[in-house]
Amino acid sequence: MRSMTGYGRCQRQRESWEVTVELRAVNHRYLDLAIRLPRSLAFLEDSVRKALAALVRGHVDVYITVRKIDGATRQVETDTALAAAYVEAAKAIREATGAADDMTVTRLMALEGVTTVTEATMDEEAVLALCAETMQGAIAQLDDMRVREGENLRSDLACHLDSAAALRQQIIGYAPKVVEEYRQRLLDRLSKLPIEPVDPARLAQEVALMADKCAIDEELSRLDSHINQLRRYLDMDGETGKKMDFLIQEMNRETNTIGSKCSDAAIAQCVVDLKSEIEKLREQIQNAV
């Protein structure tokens, strides 16, 4: 079992490039990728999505940075012909007006078009290969953390399943008493009425009808099946979160049916406690892959 919560970071260098990949994952119903890339790295997105598809479920924030490590990543280009034209224009203005010439190289570089800053050419194939390798390293770290979190999640789920199974056993113990208590209450009421003694056969028929209405054997059997199936999923690899979520819904349905059929106070309390355990299971399973 794996949790959807995890963190992974990896940094790799090759030749003149350095790539850093950082992954942050939390629970989500489906696989939801939030990939944050500058426009210059947009060519990486498709390969990143394919690599992260193996995570199956969870909201994953993806941060990727690429740095050139053997030199400047920007280049400055100059238009010397335009600079010379600016100088000639300044000379003509000085001769025509007599104004002082304060033209310096620094001032000349600030004039429009004289200098242009451009990004260094990126070797996309080299960066793509290095990013794929770095991504696998970050995914491995993320998966390790998911496995560790999953072990804690499994232990917690197992405890809640044990509690649910114990409450089911308590209900089994209380169930036979419901019919007998109903029979006794019916006899007590009849004894207080000014009528002839009731035919035992008619009384037995009435008790049998009530016993049929409040029978919960099938619900208890299905509840046991769901609990055992959940236990098996705890030890399985692969995607089990959605399957367990479905079983939790079924457990809740069976518990509600038991509560509606039985008016016994002891069983009602067990149903309340059982629903509490099921809710705890549901909350935890929301974070299982």
Protein Blocks (a to p, Z undefined) as FASTA:
>chain_A
ZZfbdcddddddehjbccdddddddddfbdcddddddfklmmmmmmmmmmmmmnopacdd
dddddddfkbcfbdcdddfklmmmmmmmmmmmmmmnopacfbdfklmmmpghkaccdddd
ddfklmmmmmmmmmmmmmmmmmmmmmmmmmmmmmmmmmmmmmmmmmmmmmmmmmmmmmmm
mmmmmmmmmmmpccddddfklmmmmmmmmmmmmpcklmmmmmmmmmmmmmmmmmpgcjfk
lmmmmmmmmmmmmmmmmmmmpmcfklmmmmmmmmmmmmmmmmmmmmpZZ
